[in-house]
Amino acid sequence: MVGFAYGKAEGPVTRGGNAKVKLVRSRRWMEEEAESVELSFDELFPRSVSAEEALDGAGTFVGGVICTSRVGAEGTRVWEYGLVVGYRWEKNQKQGWLDVNVRGSVVSIVYSASCTQDIAVEVYALQPCYGRSTSLVMFEEVKQMHEHVYKLFNGVDGAAVRDIKVLLSDMGGRLIDESDILPLLDITSFEVVEVSIEHILDYVYYKEGERFHPSGKKFGDTIFDIAGDQAGTDAGSGSRGTEVVLSDGLSDSGDGDNAPSATVRRPSVTTQSDTKRRRLNAPDAAPAKTTTEISQLEQDVDTLISLQRRGLEPISALRPGNRQETVSSDKNQFNPTGMQSSIHLALVTSKYATMTAHQFVEIVQIYWRKFGFFPHPAVLRALFGWDFGMRGLSILHFIRVMEQEKRDRVRRSDMSIFSRKNNLPMPPKNVEFSELMGAVEVLCTLTQQLYKPVVHETLAAATQFLRELRVSEIPTSQVATAEIAAWIDDRLELFRVLIAGKDWTEVAKIKSHFSAAHESFVRVHQLILRRDLIASIREARAGTTRHDQRPRENSHSEKRVAIPADVRNALPKQANKELYLRFLSAQGCRGKNGNCFIKKICHFKPAVLPDNVRDFITSNHGGLSENMQ
């Protein structure tokens, strides 16, 4: 890193002698290793500063690009990007002020370590947090976003990405115009140089990243140079360079009234207007190529871009001779929608954000034993887009499976097809509460490995909440477990809903829903208790009915015996109604108050009872009653 730093002299410093000066590791230099240099007394004396200023470190930002907060035009505090061209130290307030060039206008901003970050020039060009409210995006989140964009752009832990749409898709900010101009400071001449965003990104990506530019574009030795420029062209034209007001941070801060006046530097009027550093004339023409060569070159460029984005097939797989094989292979791959990709990038860590969708689902499938659930391709496809709730993915898809069960399910499923023709299986039914707890723990472990802290913290809160429910008085029947699982699915679905609406504040609050006092769970709890009460009433009624219908021991009353025709014809009658045989038997009739259940028969004591009727009653109803004999 190149820039300004503070130092501390070790030992006594005498006029005409040299002193060993040790680096003060403040602000931009806080993570640097210890180092020292020898300087003469004449160099040190006029550049002495107070210890408070050196430890504050505001002067170290001069020449660098930063992200800081400022009050915008609408009166709200937002995140802003700019080039630090100078600073001053207020002794009485013990406070540093930064002179920041924000798109051509220099403004003074109070330096605060809690809202100022030194950033890489490529992050400065992309400006992922520009204009975002400091209330919606906190400083730690800003640093995480900058780190994510930096790693994704430079290919740290994955493939490098140059496409600004991909780089900024999950940041929630605006897309930039690469033709826009940004100021940079050429520290060798201390001139402010206006450079296009496209040139900044191309230089870092292709030149510093040692990558081949698709058009064969060449770059100069520094970001301010363009190969092929000839000095002195248009020497008579006036310079359009920006003035730089220097308060280099090394002036005496002991007396504000006697501080040296600021130095104003201007670009030389005799030089070309190359302070813009924008290429206006085309580079030397390349040798003419034939139509066939140009066509082949375009195919090679398309191949390189395809490999860059997919990172899967060798070049031979994309040759015309193998095109049918490639197309056939693509049919089994997962191609997410734009919304699914945006939600996925907003949830996963930077390491997995650099993977293609197909790489991500295959990685999770390969390491399924680390998590314990059955890695069905359709479940992994739904996990990529976080399709919980209405789109079919359920927490019950993450129930733990044993090795033998996994083998059986593999035989019934095609585990290599990640496309949409492999339908999402139905989640299991009749699940016990312990199985639901295990599923939440599995997803919690998975999010700890692959997802951002806000997602893992939500699943950790869900795990703890279920542990509390297990020892509470809430019913844990299979019906109750199904209701709780559906409620968890609804909570997880909120991630997709809120991210689509860019409501990042509410995303962080989802974990607070896993509480017995939260209104969403109160409704579920009441529903569970109501259904449990209804089930108990039904069970009690069913038990009473079974008790009434239970046959008595050694009783012949439930045995239905057909009455032979000769016996029926011999039965005495009264008012055209047959005599009820059971009324004459020792068992007696079960009717109440002398009334029989059957309307076509009656009760009376006949004067004469035929022998065949008497024998039938004796054989089937325990004989005649005592008062009938």
C-alpha positions in Angstrom: 0.0 0.0 0.0 1.2 3.5 -0.9 0.2 6.6 1.1 0.9 8.8 4.0 1.7 7.5 7.5 2.6 8.8 10.9 5.9 7.9 12.7 7.3 8.1 16.2 10.9 9.1 16.8 12.7 6.7 19.2 15.3 8.2 21.5 16.6 11.7 21.6 16.7 13.8 18.4 19.6 16.3 18.1 20.0 19.1 15.5 22.1 17.8 12.6 21.7 14.2 13.6 19.5 11.3 12.5 16.7 9.6 14.3 15.0 6.2 14.0 11.3 6.7 13.3 8.9 3.8 13.9 5.7 3.5 12.0 2.6 4.4 14.0 0.0 1.8 13.0 -3.1 3.9 12.9 -6.1 3.7 10.6 -5.0 2.7 7.1 -1.8 1.2 8.6 -3.4 -0.6 11.5 -2.8 -4.1 10.1 0.6 -3.4 8.7 3.7 -5.0 10.1 6.1 -3.0 12.3 8.8 -1.1 10.4 11.1 1.9 10.9 13.2 4.3 8.9 16.0 6.8 9.6 15.3 10.4 9.0 17.3 13.6 9.7 16.4 16.2 12.3 15.8 18.8 9.5 13.1 16.5 8.0 11.4 15.7 11.3 11.2 19.0 13.1 8.8 20.9 10.8 6.6 17.9 10.4 5.9 17.1 14.0 2.3 16.5 15.1 0.6 15.8 18.3 0.2 12.2 19.6 -3.6 12.6 19.4 -3.5 13.4 15.7 -1.1 10.5 15.0 -3.2 8.0 16.8 -6.4 9.4 15.3 -4.9 8.7 11.9 -7.1 10.9 9.7 -4.2 12.0 7.6 -3.4 8.5 6.5 -6.5 8.6 4.2 -5.0 11.3 2.0 -4.7 10.0 -1.5 -7.0 7.0 -0.8 -10.6 6.3 -1.7 -13.1 5.8 1.0 -16.7 5.0 1.8 -18.1 7.3 4.5 -21.4 8.7 5.6 -22.8 12.2 4.9 -26.1 14.0 4.9 -27.6 13.8 1.5 -29.7 16.3 -0.5 -32.9 15.0 1.1 -31.7 15.6 4.6 -31.0 11.9 5.4 -27.6 10.4 6.2 -26.4 8.1 3.4 -23.3 6.2 2.4 -21.0 8.1 0.0 -17.8 7.3 -1.9 -15.0 9.8 -2.6 -11.3 10.5 -3.1 -9.5 12.1 -0.1 -7.4 15.0 -1.4 -6.5 16.6 2.0 -7.2 16.9 5.6 -6.9 19.2 8.7 -6.6 18.6 12.4 -8.6 20.7 14.8 -6.5 20.9 18.0 -9.1 22.2 20.3 -11.7 19.6 19.4 -9.1 16.9 18.8 -10.9 16.1 15.6 -9.8 15.4 12.0 -11.6 16.7 8.9 -11.2 15.1 5.5 -11.3 17.0 2.2 -13.2 14.6 0.0 -13.6 14.9 -3.8 -17.1 13.5 -4.5 -17.6 13.3 -8.3 -15.7 16.6 -8.9 -16.9 18.6 -5.9 -14.7 18.9 -2.8 -16.5 18.7 0.5 -15.2 18.7 4.1 -16.3 15.8 6.3 -15.7 15.2 9.9 -13.6 12.0 10.2 -15.0 9.2 12.3 -13.5 5.8 12.5 -17.0 4.3 13.1 -18.3 5.2 9.6 -15.2 5.6 7.4 -13.6 2.7 5.5 -10.6 2.7 3.2 -11.5 0.6 0.2 -9.9 -0.9 -2.9 -10.2 1.1 -6.1 -12.4 -1.5 -7.8 -14.9 -1.3 -4.9 -14.7 2.5 -5.2 -15.7 2.1 -8.9 -18.6 -0.3 -8.2 -19.9 1.7 -5.2 -22.3 -1.1 -4.0 -23.7 1.0 -1.1 -24.0 4.4 -2.8 -27.0 6.3 -1.5 -28.1 3.7 0.9 -29.4 4.9 4.2 -27.1 4.4 7.2 -30.2 3.4 9.2 -31.0 0.6 6.8 -27.4 -0.6 6.2 -25.1 -0.5 9.2 -21.4 0.1 9.0 -20.5 -3.6 9.6 -22.9 -4.6 6.8 -21.2 -2.1 4.5 -17.8 -3.7 5.2 -19.3 -7.1 4.6 -20.7 -5.9 1.2 -17.4 -4.4 0.2 -15.6 -7.6 1.1 -18.1 -9.7 -0.8 -17.8 -7.5 -4.0 -14.0 -7.4 -3.7 -13.7 -11.2 -3.4 -16.2 -11.8 -6.2 -14.5 -9.4 -8.6 -11.0 -10.6 -7.9 -11.8 -14.3 -7.8 -10.9 -14.9 -4.1 -12.1 -18.4 -3.2 -13.8 -18.8 -6.6 -14.1 -17.7 -10.2 -13.5 -14.0 -10.8 -16.5 -12.0 -12.2 -16.3 -8.9 -14.4 -20.1 -8.5 -15.0 -21.4 -5.5 -12.9 -24.9 -6.9 -13.0 -23.7 -10.1 -11.3 -21.5 -8.1 -8.9 -24.2 -5.8 -7.8 -27.3 -8.0 -8.1 -27.6 -8.9 -4.4 -26.4 -5.5 -3.0 -29.8 -3.8 -3.2 -28.2 -0.7 -4.7 -28.3 0.9 -8.1 -26.5 -0.3 -11.2 -23.7 1.9 -12.4 -22.9 3.4 -15.8 -19.4 2.3 -16.8 -18.9 5.4 -18.8 -19.2 7.6 -15.7 -16.0 9.4 -14.6 -14.5 9.2 -11.2 -11.5 11.1 -9.7 -8.3 9.3 -8.6 -5.2 10.8 -7.2 -1.9 10.1 -9.0 0.3 10.2 -5.9 3.5 10.5 -8.0 2.5 13.9 -9.3 -0.3 14.6 -6.8 -2.7 15.4 -9.6 -6.4 14.5 -9.5 -7.0 12.4 -12.6 -10.5 11.7 -14.0 -10.8 8.1 -15.1 -13.8 6.2 -16.4 -15.3 3.4 -14.3 -14.9 1.0 -17.2 -11.1 1.7 -17.4 -10.7 1.3 -13.6 -12.5 -2.1 -13.6 -10.7 -3.3 -16.8 -7.3 -2.3 -15.5 -7.7 -4.1 -12.2 -9.5 -7.1 -13.7 -7.3 -7.7 -16.8 -4.0 -5.9 -16.1 -3.5 -6.6 -12.4 -5.4 -9.9 -12.5 -3.2 -11.0 -15.4 -6.2 -11.9 -17.6 -6.6 -11.7 -21.3 -8.9 -9.0 -22.5 -11.4 -10.3 -25.1 -10.7 -7.4 -27.5 -6.9 -7.7 -27.0 -6.9 -4.3 -25.3 -3.5 -3.3 -23.8 -2.9 -1.3 -20.6 -0.2 1.0 -19.4 2.1 0.6 -16.5 -0.3 2.4 -14.1 -4.0 2.9 -14.0 -3.4 6.5 -15.2 -1.7 5.4 -18.4 -3.1 4.0 -21.6 -0.8 2.1 -23.9 0.0 3.9 -27.1 -0.4 7.4 -25.7 2.0 9.9 -27.1 3.1 12.7 -24.7 2.9 16.2 -26.1 -0.1 15.8 -28.3 -2.4 18.9 -28.3 0.3 20.6 -26.2 -1.3 24.0 -26.8 -4.6 23.0 -25.3 -5.4 24.0 -21.7 -5.3 21.4 -19.0 -8.6 20.3 -17.5 -7.0 18.9 -14.4 -8.7 19.5 -11.0 -6.9 21.6 -8.4 -5.8 19.7 -5.4 -5.8 21.5 -2.0 -3.0 19.9 0.0 -2.9 19.7 3.7 -0.7 16.7 3.7 -1.1 15.7 7.3 2.5 16.3 8.2 2.3 20.0 9.1 2.7 21.3 12.6 -0.5 21.0 14.5 0.8 22.6 17.7 -0.4 26.0 16.7 -3.4 26.3 14.5 -2.8 30.1 13.9 0.7 29.6 12.7 0.1 26.5 10.6 1.6 26.6 7.1 -0.8 27.7 4.4 -2.3 25.0 2.2 -0.4 24.3 -1.0 -2.3 24.5 -4.2 -1.1 22.4 -7.1 -2.3 22.7 -10.6 -1.5 20.5 -13.7 0.9 22.1 -16.1 -0.9 24.0 -18.9 1.7 22.8 -21.4 0.8 19.2 -21.0 -1.9 17.3 -22.9 -5.3 17.1 -21.4 -4.4 13.5 -20.5 -5.5 14.2 -16.9 -8.8 12.8 -18.2 -6.8 9.7 -19.1 -9.6 8.6 -21.4 -8.7 7.1 -24.7 -10.0 9.3 -27.5 -8.0 8.0 -30.4 -7.9 4.3 -31.4 -4.8 2.3 -30.9 -2.6 1.3 -33.8 -4.5 -0.7 -36.2 -3.8 -4.4 -36.1 -3.0 -6.4 -39.2 -6.1 -7.1 -41.3 -7.7 -10.5 -40.7 -9.7 -12.6 -43.0 -13.4 -13.2 -42.5 -12.7 -16.8 -41.4 -10.1 -15.7 -38.9 -12.5 -13.0 -37.5 -15.3 -15.6 -37.2 -13.0 -18.1 -35.4 -11.8 -15.3 -33.1 -15.4 -14.5 -32.1 -16.1 -18.1 -31.4 -13.0 -18.3 -29.2 -14.0 -15.2 -27.3 -17.5 -16.7 -26.8 -15.9 -19.9 -25.6 -13.7 -18.1 -23.1 -16.6 -16.1 -21.7 -18.7 -19.3 -21.4 -15.8 -21.0 -19.6 -15.4 -18.0 -17.3 -19.1 -18.1 -16.3 -19.6 -21.8 -16.1 -16.2 -23.1 -15.1 -17.2 -26.7 -15.9 -16.6 -28.0 -19.4 -13.3 -28.2 -21.2 -12.9 -26.3 -24.5 -13.2 -29.5 -26.4 -16.7 -29.9 -25.0 -17.8 -26.7 -26.7 -16.4 -27.5 -30.2 -19.0 -28.0 -32.9 -18.3 -31.8 -33.0 -19.4 -32.2 -29.4 -22.3 -29.8 -29.4 -25.0 -32.4 -29.2 -23.4 -34.0 -26.2 -23.2 -30.6 -24.5 -26.8 -29.7 -25.1 -27.9 -33.1 -23.8 -25.8 -32.6 -20.7 -27.4 -29.2 -20.1 -30.8 -30.7 -20.0 -30.0 -32.2 -16.6 -28.5 -29.1 -15.2 -30.2 -26.5 -13.0 -30.9 -23.1 -14.5 -32.4 -20.8 -11.9 -34.5 -17.8 -12.6 -33.2 -14.3 -12.0 -35.2 -13.9 -8.8 -33.9 -17.2 -7.5 -30.4 -16.2 -8.2 -30.9 -12.8 -6.5 -32.3 -14.4 -3.3 -29.6 -17.0 -3.3 -26.8 -14.4 -3.6 -28.4 -12.4 -0.8 -28.4 -15.4 1.6 -25.1 -17.3 1.0 -21.6 -16.4 2.0 -19.2 -14.9 -0.6 -17.5 -18.3 -1.0 -20.6 -20.0 -2.3 -21.9 -16.9 -4.1 -19.1 -17.3 -6.7 -20.3 -20.8 -7.6 -22.8 -21.5 -10.4 -26.2 -22.8 -9.4 -25.3 -26.3 -10.6 -22.0 -26.3 -8.7 -23.8 -25.2 -5.5 -26.4 -28.0 -5.6 -23.9 -30.6 -6.5 -21.5 -29.5 -3.6 -24.4 -29.9 -1.1 -25.3 -33.3 -2.5 -21.7 -34.5 -2.3 -21.3 -33.5 1.3 -24.8 -34.7 2.4 -23.3 -36.7 5.3 -22.1 -33.5 6.9 -25.8 -32.5 7.2 -27.7 -35.7 7.4 -30.8 -35.2 5.2 -31.6 -36.9 1.9 -30.2 -34.7 -0.8 -32.8 -35.1 -3.5 -32.0 -33.0 -6.5 -35.3 -31.2 -6.5 -34.9 -30.4 -2.8 -31.5 -28.9 -3.4 -32.9 -27.0 -6.4 -35.6 -25.5 -4.1 -33.0 -24.8 -1.4 -31.0 -22.7 -3.9 -33.9 -20.4 -4.3 -35.0 -20.7 -0.7 -38.4 -21.9 -1.9 -40.0 -22.5 1.5 -43.7 -22.2 2.0 -45.9 -21.6 -1.0 -43.3 -22.9 -3.5 -43.2 -26.3 -1.9 -40.0 -26.6 0.1 -40.6 -27.6 3.7 -38.5 -28.0 6.8 -39.7 -31.6 6.8 -37.6 -32.2 3.7 -34.6 -32.0 6.0 -35.5 -34.8 8.3 -32.5 -37.0 9.2 -32.1 -40.2 7.3 -30.0 -43.3 8.0 -27.7 -45.0 5.5 -30.1 -47.8 4.7 -33.0 -45.5 4.2 -30.8 -43.3 1.9 -30.0 -46.4 -0.2 -33.6 -47.3 -0.6 -34.6 -43.8 -1.7 -31.7 -43.6 -4.1 -33.0 -46.7 -5.9 -36.3 -44.9 -6.3 -34.9 -41.5 -7.4 -32.7 -40.2 -10.2 -30.1 -38.3 -8.2 -28.3 -36.8 -11.3 -31.2 -34.8 -12.8 -31.3 -31.3 -11.3 -33.6 -29.8 -13.9 -37.3 -29.0 -13.3 -38.5 -32.3 -14.8 -37.3 -33.9 -11.5 -40.3 -32.9 -9.4 -40.1 -31.9 -5.8 -41.1 -34.9 -3.6 -43.9 -34.5 -1.0 -42.6 -34.0 2.5 -43.3 -36.9 4.9 -46.5 -37.0 6.8 -47.3 -38.2 10.4 -44.0 -36.8 11.7 -43.1 -37.0 15.4 -42.0 -33.8 17.2 -38.5 -35.2 17.7 -38.2 -35.7 14.0 -39.2 -32.0 13.4 -36.5 -30.9 15.9 -33.9 -33.0 14.1 -34.9 -31.4 10.7 -34.5 -27.9 12.2 -31.1 -28.8 13.6 -30.0 -30.2 10.2 -30.9 -27.0 8.4 -29.2 -25.0 11.2 -26.0 -26.9 10.6 -26.3 -26.4 6.9 -26.8 -22.6 7.2 -23.8 -22.4 9.5 -21.6 -23.8 6.7 -23.1 -22.1 3.6 -25.2 -19.1 4.6 -24.7 -15.6 6.1 -25.0 -15.1 9.8 -28.5 -13.7 9.7 -29.8 -16.9 8.2 -27.9 -19.2 10.7 -29.0 -17.1 13.7 -32.6 -17.5 12.6 -32.3 -21.3 12.5 -30.4 -21.3 15.7 -33.3 -19.4 17.3 -35.8 -21.9 15.8 -33.8 -24.8 17.3 -33.7 -23.3 20.8 -37.4 -22.5 20.6 -38.4 -26.1 19.7 -36.3 -27.3 22.7 -38.3 -25.0 24.9 -41.6 -26.3 23.4 -40.6 -29.9 24.0 -40.6 -29.4 27.8 -43.7 -27.1 27.8 -47.4 -28.2 28.0 -48.1 -27.7 24.4 -49.5 -30.8 22.7 -46.9 -32.6 20.6 -49.2 -35.0 18.7 -48.6 -35.6 15.0 -51.4 -33.1 14.2 -49.8 -30.5 16.4 -46.3 -31.2 14.9 -47.7 -30.7 11.4 -49.1 -27.3 12.3 -45.8 -26.2 13.9 -43.9 -27.4 10.8 -46.2 -25.4 8.5 -45.6 -22.3 10.8 -41.8 -22.7 10.5 -42.1 -23.0 6.7 -44.0 -19.7 6.7 -41.3 -18.0 8.8 -38.6 -19.2 6.5 -40.6 -18.0 3.5 -40.3 -14.5 4.8 -36.7 -14.4 3.8 -37.6 -14.6 0.2 -40.5 -12.1 0.6 -38.5 -9.5 2.4 -35.4 -9.8 0.2 -37.5 -9.4 -2.9 -38.8 -6.2 -1.3 -35.3 -5.2 -0.2 -36.5 -4.8 3.4 -33.2 -5.7 5.0 -34.2 -4.4 8.4 -37.1 -6.9 8.7 -34.9 -9.7 7.5 -32.8 -9.4 10.6 -35.9 -9.5 12.7 -37.2 -12.9 11.5 -35.3 -14.7 14.3 -37.4 -12.8 16.8 -40.5 -14.6 15.5 -39.4 -17.9 17.2 -41.0 -17.0 20.5 -44.1 -18.2 22.4 -45.2 -14.6 22.7 -45.0 -13.7 18.9 -48.4 -13.2 17.4 -47.9 -15.7 14.6 -47.2 -18.5 17.0 -50.0 -17.5 19.4 -52.4 -18.1 16.6 -50.9 -21.5 15.8 -50.9 -22.4 19.5 -54.6 -21.6 19.8 -55.3 -23.6 16.7 -53.4 -26.6 18.1 -55.3 -26.4 21.5 -58.6 -26.1 19.7 -58.0 -29.2 17.5 -56.6 -31.1 20.5 -59.8 -30.4 22.4 -62.0 -31.5 19.5 -60.0 -34.7 19.2 -60.3 -35.4 22.9 -64.1 -34.9 22.8 -64.5 -37.2 19.8 -62.3 -39.9 21.4 -64.4 -39.7 24.6 -67.6 -40.1 22.6 -66.2 -43.0 20.7 -65.2 -44.7 23.9 -68.7 -44.3 25.4 -70.3 -45.8 22.3 -67.9 -48.7 22.3 -68.7 -49.3 26.0 -72.5 -49.3 25.3 -72.1 -51.7 22.4 -69.8 -54.2 24.3 -71.5 -57.6 24.6 -72.3 -59.0 28.0 -70.5 -62.1 29.2 -72.5 -65.4 28.9 -75.4 -63.5 27.3 -77.4 -64.8 24.4 -79.3 -61.5 23.9 -77.0 -60.4 21.1 -77.3 -63.6 19.2 -79.8 -63.0 16.5 -81.6 -66.3 15.6 -84.0 -66.6 12.7 -87.5 -67.7 13.8 -88.6 -70.7 11.8 -91.8 -70.4 9.8 -93.7 -73.0 11.7 -92.9 -71.3 15.0 -93.9 -67.9 13.6 -97.2 -69.2 12.4 -97.9 -70.8 15.8 -97.2 -67.5 17.7 -100.3 -66.1 19.5 -101.4 -62.7 18.2 -103.2 -59.7 19.7 -104.6 -57.0 17.5 -102.8 -58.5 14.5 -99.5 -58.2 16.3 -97.3 -61.2 17.0 -96.2 -62.0 20.5 -92.6 -61.1 21.3 -90.8 -64.3 22.2 -88.2 -62.6 24.3 -91.0 -61.2 26.5 -91.9 -64.8 27.4 -88.3 -65.8 28.0 -86.1 -65.7 31.1 -84.1 -62.9 29.4 -87.1 -60.6 29.1 -87.6 -57.7 26.7 -85.2 -54.7 26.9 -87.8 -52.1 26.1 -88.5 -49.4 28.5 -91.8 -49.1 30.5 -93.2 -52.2 28.9 -92.8 -50.8 25.4 -90.9 -52.8 22.9 -88.4 -51.4 20.4 -90.2 -53.2 17.6 -93.6 -51.8 16.7 -95.0 -54.9 14.9 -94.9 -57.1 18.0 -96.5 -56.8 21.4 -96.3 -58.1 25.0 -99.0 -60.3 26.6 -99.4 -63.6 28.4 -101.1 -66.1 26.1 -103.6 -68.6 27.5 -102.0 -71.4 25.6 -98.4 -71.6 24.3 -97.8 -74.2 21.5 -95.1 -76.8 22.2 -92.9 -75.8 19.3 -92.9 -72.2 20.5 -92.0 -73.3 24.0 -89.2 -75.5 22.7 -87.8 -72.6 20.6 -87.8 -70.3 23.6 -86.0 -72.9 25.7 -83.4 -73.5 23.1 -82.6 -69.9 22.1 -83.6 -67.6 24.9 -82.8 -69.5 28.1 -86.3 -70.9 28.7 -89.6 -69.4 29.9 -89.7 -66.8 32.6 -91.0 -67.9 36.0 -94.3 -66.1 35.7 -95.0 -67.7 32.3 -94.6 -71.3 33.3 
